[in-house]
Amino acid sequence: MNFFLTIPLLFAIFIIITTKRRLFSINETQLIEKQAFIDRYLAGESVSSILVDASVSRRTLYTWIKQHRNQSSQSKELSLKNFCVLENKVKRLEGIIEILQTADCTATSPLGEKLIALEALHGQYSVHMLCEALDVARGTFYNHVFRNKKDATTYATRRKELSVKIREIFYDSDQIFGVQKIAAVMKSEGYPVSAAIVLELMHEMNLVSIRQNSKVMYLHE
């Protein structure tokens, strides 16, 4: 390269680098000043007092304050959102662990065994959680339930067994116990059943708690 062309080129590069450094230094200084003014405002100092020794306009200062508030608000919303997401994940994992501990099979068991186990737990946990725990497609599980719900021997036998137990507890309590209490007693005696199933079977057998019936009559008087 020609020596006389090299000198101007090097000089131009030097000017560009120097200018960039100067601009970076100016921007860094402005950011420091900006944060200092915002900190003073957050500490309780008035805008008028800050503007006495500030090299910015009132409008600029208010713009900085507004930007800071928006950033803080977004940060808080993001943190709350992350907390809720993590909380839901923990609950889901806890439910999956309970299912794996309760089920009579594992995720590697034959599909037929897993479907029977899921059906036995249906109503106590969400279908999403049940299927995820035993690695079964939700569509497969729904097809199994809808196909067998009316005629499956396992389903009918279980409902009959639960109905007998519900009726027994109900009359042993002199017809006082309601849905929640009966469900609690059954769980304590080894019957994993949800309050929704107890309510459904009590309706089928026309069993109504005396207390609940008295409450309804009182409200209509």
HUZINOR-V32376 format. One record per pair of residues at least 12 apart in sequence whose C-alpha atoms are under 6 Angstrom apart, sorted by the first residue. I is the first residue (numbers start at 1). J is the second residue. Records with the same first field share a line. If there is no record, write none. Layout:
# HUZINOR-V32376
I=J / J
This chain:
# HUZINOR-V32376
96=133
103=117
107=134 / 135
124=194
175=209 / 210
176=209 / 210
177=209
178=209
179=199
180=195
183=195
